Amino acid sequence: MSSLERFGGDREMRIGNAERDALADLLRTSVDQGYLELDEYEKRVDVVMAAKTVGDALPVLVDLPAYRTIVETEPPVKRGVPDWIKWMWFGFSIPITICLSIWLVIFFFAGHTYPWPIWVAAPFIGVGIPMTLAERFIMRPAEERKRREQLRRKRMEG
């Protein structure tokens, strides 16, 4: 059924063997749960196997609870640190690492020197920490509220 998730409501999207097999499995599940009789199952499978687009297969699916469950489920939400935060910190780490490496070479060969890389690292850290915290505590909750609101509207319409 995971191959059905990519359609996103596009009735003109062409379907292939993998999608037809997934739809046939959905119909088989409906028979197992008692929603379809065998003769009705056979007719619906014939329609699904002959379908060229999502719209061709929909008429035999829309009245099934298993199909409704797939359509109404939330898309998976990616958790964890967003890629832009990872790339930001990666970008910040490059000049900090270069400067720290130069300072370490000077420190080992010339003895004690002033820790000047702190003046390179401080602005990057001063920008990176607030941006990371803003993403975590402001942007992410706002996106989560927006996603929940869209899901609620979708359920109200359907």
Summary of the structure (lengths in Angstrom):
residues: 158
radius of gyration: 27.5
end to end distance: 20.8
largest distance: 88.5
contacts: 363
relative contact order: 0.08
helix: 75%
strand: 1%
